[in-house]
Amino acid sequence: MYSTAQSLGSGTYRFTVKSTEEAVVLIREKLGPLARVLSVRSVPAPGFRRFFSAPRLEVVAQVDSPVSAPDDTPAATAVPAPAAAAPTVAGLTDLLRRSGLTETALNRLQTGVNWTELSNLPLHRALAETSRLLRAQAEARPSRAPLSRAAFLGTSGVGRTTALCKWLAAEVFRRARTGHVVAVEFDRPGSLGPLPVFAEALGVPLAHFPCETQPAVPGGFVYFDLPGLSPRRPADNQPVADWLDREGIKERVLVLNAAYDRAALREAYAAGRDLGATHLVFTHLDEVPQWGKLWDYLFDEDLEPLFLATGPSLTGDCEEDVPGAIVRRTLPDDN
């Protein structure tokens, strides 16, 4: 854990940390459960490092009785308390924003009946309770049966075929299921990437439509690799919609690249919703420093989060506890 601490006198300390989770742990360990946060601000790295390093958080916290900064805290230096006015109280809302939560997610929390109570808790407890609340809201949806006959949808470049390969590996190796894959090209033939070789290695037959689209064995699966969707021209996606309806494929997995900016994510999400998406996969999580923006999509009860792709491996880097993984990367979930 990298951090710096500086005493400002009168029981007030400034901590420079990498994340809100690190701030909570450090304040709890060094100042105790009664500490309160006075201010939070983002601090960019100096010089050229700001182009390559994520900004850090500067957190000013206070306890009623002065606490000596421990000797093992890096770069701990006591300086006289500044003569300027005390920092403005920031607290829970400011830290949630700096964790990457969108205003939509914040508004959802702030309209809850227990928001005032949460805000008055010591910071580390408030963040832990908020974590549990976010997870509970994200999981408040009817449970669905396991996938069995599903199409993988997504715009070009999101890693749709790679996501399908990851899911196939989990089906074969972890769940010991059997089935086949169907590649559908329409009038836009394209590269299937690693799918043909990977399916052969798994012992999963790969067929090209037109072919049988029903499971070949009882309890087996059929997954469909479709061409990339257009996020801005809905008319271009109509052949895909017509084909899905004609073949009676009701399970539709929307694959989104989490590294896209929020506007591009919303466009791709809208295109998938228009096609009746039922499940959700996020890819490229290894390229995303803050996962807080993903909460907005987990609140949609019509789409069940299937997994997060956290790396390029075709047989791993697959996190199926989606709310739990985002909690761990957003906020601490224990006391």
Backbone torsions as a table, in degrees:
resi	resn	phi	psi	omega
1	MET	NA	124.8	177.4
2	TYR	-98.5	131.5	177.6
3	SER	-161.3	158.9	169.0
4	THR	-129.8	150.9	179.6
5	ALA	-134.3	144.5	-179.4
6	GLN	-141.2	126.8	177.3
7	SER	-80.0	131.3	177.4
8	LEU	-105.5	7.6	-178.5
9	GLY	83.1	164.7	177.0
10	SER	55.5	35.0	177.9
11	GLY	72.9	18.6	-178.2
12	THR	-111.4	135.2	-176.2
13	TYR	-135.3	146.1	176.3
14	ARG	-110.0	126.1	178.1
15	PHE	-115.5	136.8	172.5
16	THR	-113.0	118.7	-171.3
17	VAL	-136.0	171.4	-178.7
18	LYS	-89.0	-24.5	-173.0
19	SER	-154.9	165.4	176.3
20	THR	-64.1	-36.1	179.0
21	GLU	-62.3	-42.8	178.2
22	GLU	-64.2	-38.5	178.7
23	ALA	-61.8	-44.5	-179.1
24	VAL	-61.7	-46.3	-179.0
25	VAL	-62.9	-45.1	-176.6
26	LEU	-65.9	-45.0	179.6
27	ILE	-64.0	-40.8	-180.0
28	ARG	-64.4	-41.4	-177.7
29	GLU	-73.1	-41.0	-171.8
30	LYS	-89.8	-32.9	-173.6
31	LEU	-114.9	-15.2	177.8
32	GLY	92.3	174.0	-172.4
33	PRO	-71.4	-14.4	-176.6
34	LEU	-91.8	-0.7	-179.2
35	ALA	-65.7	147.5	176.3
36	ARG	-127.2	147.1	-178.6
37	VAL	-87.1	129.8	178.4
38	LEU	-95.5	-37.6	-179.1
39	SER	-158.0	156.5	176.9
40	VAL	-140.3	133.5	174.1
41	ARG	-147.0	153.9	179.0
42	SER	-84.5	135.3	-178.2
43	VAL	-121.3	111.6	178.8
44	PRO	-69.7	154.1	175.9
45	ALA	-65.6	150.1	-178.0
46	PRO	-74.3	153.8	173.1
47	GLY	57.4	-142.5	-177.3
48	PHE	-69.6	-17.3	179.8
49	ARG	-62.0	-21.6	-178.5
50	ARG	-65.6	-20.7	179.1
51	PHE	-81.1	-16.3	-174.3
52	PHE	-120.9	-13.3	-176.2
53	SER	-116.1	142.8	176.4
54	ALA	-70.5	147.4	177.4
55	PRO	-65.0	152.3	176.4
56	ARG	-100.9	169.4	178.8
57	LEU	-105.5	133.5	172.5
58	GLU	-104.7	115.4	-176.1
59	VAL	-115.3	126.0	174.9
60	VAL	-104.2	121.5	-177.7
61	ALA	-126.1	158.6	-175.5
62	GLN	-142.5	144.7	169.0
63	VAL	-121.4	153.2	-174.8
64	ASP	-62.4	-39.3	177.2
65	SER	-108.1	136.1	-176.3
66	PRO	-57.2	141.3	176.8
67	VAL	-121.9	130.1	-180.0
68	SER	-72.6	134.3	178.6
69	ALA	-66.9	127.9	-177.8
70	PRO	-61.1	151.1	-177.8
71	ASP	-66.4	-25.6	-176.1
72	ASP	-86.5	4.5	176.3
73	THR	-82.1	121.8	-175.8
74	PRO	-58.7	139.8	172.1
75	ALA	54.8	36.2	178.6
76	ALA	-80.7	121.9	-176.1
77	THR	-136.3	130.3	178.6
78	ALA	-88.6	131.3	177.6
79	VAL	-134.4	157.2	179.2
80	PRO	-61.5	147.5	177.8
81	ALA	-64.0	137.7	-178.2
82	PRO	-66.6	152.3	-178.9
83	ALA	-80.9	-14.6	-177.4
84	ALA	-68.8	168.9	179.8
85	ALA	-61.9	153.8	179.9
86	ALA	-63.0	148.8	179.7
87	PRO	-60.7	152.5	177.3
88	THR	-68.8	136.5	179.2
89	VAL	-64.5	127.9	-178.4
90	ALA	-106.9	-77.3	173.7
91	GLY	84.7	-150.2	-166.6
92	LEU	-60.6	-48.9	-175.4
93	THR	-60.1	-43.3	-178.5
94	ASP	-64.8	-41.3	178.9
95	LEU	-66.7	-36.8	177.8
96	LEU	-64.6	-40.2	176.9
97	ARG	-61.2	-43.1	-177.0
98	ARG	-74.9	-11.4	172.3
99	SER	-82.8	-4.9	178.0
100	GLY	101.9	-1.2	178.1
101	LEU	-64.0	138.8	178.8
102	THR	-80.7	166.9	177.4
103	GLU	-63.5	-31.1	177.7
104	THR	-61.5	-46.5	179.5
105	ALA	-67.0	-39.5	178.3
106	LEU	-63.2	-44.0	179.4
107	ASN	-61.6	-36.8	178.7
108	ARG	-62.8	-40.9	178.1
109	LEU	-69.7	-43.3	-173.5
110	GLN	-70.5	-20.7	176.8
111	THR	-87.0	-1.8	177.9
112	GLY	-72.2	155.4	-174.7
113	VAL	-68.4	-21.0	-174.6
114	ASN	-107.6	16.7	-177.3
115	TRP	-64.4	-43.4	-179.7
116	THR	-61.0	-42.6	178.5
117	GLU	-62.6	-43.1	178.3
118	LEU	-60.2	-44.6	-175.7
119	SER	-64.4	-25.1	-177.4
120	ASN	-90.2	-4.1	178.1
121	LEU	-76.0	157.4	168.7
122	PRO	-53.8	147.9	-168.3
123	LEU	-55.2	-47.5	-175.4
124	HIS	-65.2	-34.5	177.1
125	ARG	-71.4	-38.6	179.4
126	ALA	-62.1	-42.1	179.4
127	LEU	-67.4	-40.3	178.5
128	ALA	-64.0	-42.6	178.2
129	GLU	-66.4	-37.9	177.4
130	THR	-63.2	-40.2	177.3
131	SER	-58.1	-47.0	-179.6
132	ARG	-65.6	-36.7	179.5
133	LEU	-66.3	-43.6	178.2
134	LEU	-61.3	-44.0	-179.3
135	ARG	-64.9	-41.5	179.6
136	ALA	-62.0	-41.4	179.1
137	GLN	-67.2	-38.3	-179.4
138	ALA	-69.1	-26.3	-177.7
139	GLU	-96.9	3.9	-177.6
140	ALA	-83.2	69.7	177.8
141	ARG	-143.2	153.3	177.7
142	PRO	-61.9	141.0	178.7
143	SER	-74.4	145.9	178.9
144	ARG	-113.6	159.0	175.3
145	ALA	-69.5	156.1	178.3
146	PRO	-58.4	151.3	178.5
147	LEU	-59.7	144.5	175.9
148	SER	-140.8	-31.9	-177.1
149	ARG	-145.2	88.3	-168.2
150	ALA	-133.2	144.8	174.4
151	ALA	-99.7	138.6	175.7
152	PHE	-98.5	119.8	-173.9
153	LEU	-117.3	154.2	175.4
154	GLY	166.4	159.6	177.7
155	THR	-73.0	165.0	-179.6
156	SER	-63.4	138.5	176.0
157	GLY	89.1	2.2	-178.0
158	VAL	-87.1	-9.2	-176.3
159	GLY	86.8	33.4	-176.2
160	ARG	-62.8	-48.1	-178.2
161	THR	-68.2	-37.4	175.9
162	THR	-62.5	-41.2	177.2
163	ALA	-61.6	-40.1	177.4
164	LEU	-62.7	-41.5	178.7
165	CYS	-62.2	-42.2	178.0
166	LYS	-59.6	-43.5	-178.7
167	TRP	-67.4	-39.0	176.4
168	LEU	-60.5	-42.9	-180.0
169	ALA	-61.3	-42.0	178.8
170	ALA	-65.1	-40.4	179.6
171	GLU	-62.4	-45.4	-174.6
172	VAL	-77.1	-48.8	-172.8
173	PHE	-81.3	-41.1	-173.7
174	ARG	-93.7	-38.8	-176.0
175	ARG	-103.6	-1.4	175.6
176	ALA	52.8	40.3	178.2
177	ARG	-97.0	160.3	177.9
178	THR	-125.8	159.2	179.7
179	GLY	169.8	-161.7	177.7
180	HIS	-143.7	167.6	-177.9
181	VAL	-119.2	143.7	179.0
182	VAL	-121.3	126.0	174.2
183	ALA	-94.5	127.5	-178.8
184	VAL	-118.8	125.2	-172.7
185	GLU	-113.3	-24.0	-174.0
186	PHE	54.7	-132.5	179.2
187	ASP	-101.2	17.6	-178.2
188	ARG	-126.9	69.2	179.6
189	PRO	-62.8	142.9	-179.7
190	GLY	-154.0	177.4	-179.3
191	SER	-71.9	138.3	176.6
192	LEU	-90.7	5.0	177.6
193	GLY	59.1	-135.2	-176.4
194	PRO	-81.1	-2.1	-171.0
195	LEU	-59.2	-48.3	-177.3
196	PRO	-59.2	-48.3	-178.7
197	VAL	-67.1	-40.0	-177.5
198	PHE	-67.8	-43.6	179.0
199	ALA	-61.1	-40.5	177.9
200	GLU	-62.9	-41.2	179.7
201	ALA	-64.3	-33.5	179.3
202	LEU	-80.5	-12.8	-174.0
203	GLY	78.3	24.9	-180.0
204	VAL	-103.3	117.4	180.0
205	PRO	-62.2	140.4	176.1
206	LEU	-116.5	121.3	179.7
207	ALA	-116.0	160.2	176.9
208	HIS	-113.3	131.6	179.8
209	PHE	-68.8	138.9	9.9
210	PRO	-79.5	135.2	178.7
211	CYS	-164.9	-175.4	178.9
212	GLU	-70.7	129.6	-178.9
213	THR	-111.5	7.5	175.5
214	GLN	-100.2	154.1	178.2
215	PRO	-55.8	138.8	-178.3
216	ALA	-84.0	-18.2	-179.4
217	VAL	-132.4	151.1	177.5
218	PRO	-58.6	131.2	-179.8
219	GLY	75.9	5.4	-178.9
220	GLY	-83.3	175.5	-179.0
221	PHE	-116.8	158.2	168.3
222	VAL	-136.6	122.9	178.1
223	TYR	-119.5	143.3	-172.7
224	PHE	-117.1	127.6	175.4
225	ASP	-99.4	113.2	-175.0
226	LEU	-106.8	161.8	177.2
227	PRO	-64.3	163.1	179.9
228	GLY	-65.2	143.9	178.7
229	LEU	-84.6	160.0	172.9
230	SER	-98.5	122.4	-178.0
231	PRO	-77.8	-17.8	-173.5
232	ARG	-118.6	-7.1	179.9
233	ARG	-125.6	84.3	-177.5
234	PRO	-54.8	-31.4	-178.3
235	ALA	-62.7	-30.1	179.4
236	ASP	-69.2	-19.8	-178.8
237	ASN	-92.4	-3.8	-176.3
238	GLN	-61.7	-40.1	176.7
239	PRO	-59.3	-34.6	177.9
240	VAL	-66.8	-45.0	179.4
241	ALA	-61.4	-44.0	-179.8
242	ASP	-63.3	-41.3	-178.8
243	TRP	-65.8	-43.7	179.1
244	LEU	-59.7	-43.4	179.6
245	ASP	-68.3	-41.4	-178.0
246	ARG	-64.2	-37.7	-179.7
247	GLU	-86.0	-4.4	178.1
248	GLY	68.0	36.7	-179.5
249	ILE	-93.6	105.9	-173.8
250	LYS	-94.8	-21.8	177.9
251	GLU	-90.1	118.7	-173.1
252	ARG	-133.8	111.3	-173.8
253	VAL	-95.1	115.5	178.6
254	LEU	-90.5	123.0	-180.0
255	VAL	-103.5	124.6	-179.0
256	LEU	-121.4	141.2	175.8
257	ASN	-86.6	109.3	-176.0
258	ALA	-67.3	-15.6	179.2
259	ALA	-79.8	-11.0	177.7
260	TYR	-66.6	154.4	174.9
261	ASP	-69.7	169.6	-170.9
262	ARG	-64.9	-34.9	179.8
263	ALA	-66.4	-44.8	179.7
264	ALA	-65.8	-37.9	177.3
265	LEU	-62.0	-43.8	-179.4
266	ARG	-64.0	-39.6	179.0
267	GLU	-63.3	-46.6	179.6
268	ALA	-65.0	-37.8	178.7
269	TYR	-64.1	-43.6	179.8
270	ALA	-63.3	-39.5	178.9
271	ALA	-62.8	-41.5	178.2
272	GLY	-67.8	-39.2	178.2
273	ARG	-63.7	-37.3	177.9
274	ASP	-62.7	-25.9	179.3
275	LEU	-93.7	10.8	174.9
276	GLY	76.9	35.4	179.8
277	ALA	-56.8	140.8	179.9
278	THR	-116.3	-20.8	-178.4
279	HIS	-134.7	162.9	-172.4
280	LEU	-136.6	135.2	175.0
281	VAL	-128.8	134.7	172.7
282	PHE	-109.8	134.9	179.8
283	THR	-114.9	172.2	175.3
284	HIS	60.9	30.5	179.0
285	LEU	-65.7	-22.3	177.5
286	ASP	-68.9	-11.8	179.1
287	GLU	-102.2	3.0	-173.9
288	VAL	-112.4	113.5	-179.2
289	PRO	-72.9	-31.7	179.9
290	GLN	-123.0	126.5	-176.5
291	TRP	-99.9	2.3	-173.7
292	GLY	-59.3	-29.7	-178.1
293	LYS	-66.3	-17.0	-177.6
294	LEU	-74.7	-18.0	-179.4
295	TRP	-57.7	-36.9	-178.0
296	ASP	-53.5	-38.9	-175.7
297	TYR	-80.3	-24.4	179.0
298	LEU	-75.6	-16.5	179.8
299	PHE	-81.2	-9.6	178.7
300	ASP	-78.1	107.9	-174.3
301	GLU	-70.7	-15.3	-179.1
302	ASP	-80.6	-15.4	-180.0
303	LEU	-116.8	124.3	178.5
304	GLU	-92.2	123.2	176.4
305	PRO	-64.0	127.1	-176.6
306	LEU	-94.6	-53.1	175.8
307	PHE	-167.3	167.2	173.7
308	LEU	-110.8	131.4	174.3
309	ALA	-91.9	110.1	-172.2
310	THR	-104.0	12.3	178.4
311	GLY	-178.4	176.2	-172.6
312	PRO	-83.8	-10.6	-176.0
313	SER	-60.7	139.4	179.2
314	LEU	-82.0	-16.5	-177.2
315	THR	-117.0	13.6	179.5
316	GLY	-160.4	-155.4	-179.6
317	ASP	52.7	43.7	-174.9
318	CYS	-131.8	110.4	-176.8
319	GLU	-106.3	111.1	-175.9
320	GLU	-90.6	-17.6	174.0
321	ASP	-86.1	79.5	-171.2
322	VAL	-64.6	-54.0	179.2
323	PRO	-59.4	-40.3	-179.3
324	GLY	-62.9	-41.7	-179.8
325	ALA	-65.8	-40.2	-179.2
326	ILE	-71.0	-35.7	174.2
327	VAL	-58.2	-47.1	-176.8
328	ARG	-64.7	-29.8	-179.9
329	ARG	-92.2	-6.0	-178.2
330	THR	-108.9	-52.7	-174.8
331	LEU	-145.5	155.0	173.5
332	PRO	-69.0	148.4	-178.9
333	ASP	-120.6	20.3	174.9
334	ASP	-140.2	168.4	-179.9
335	ASN	-89.2	NA	NA
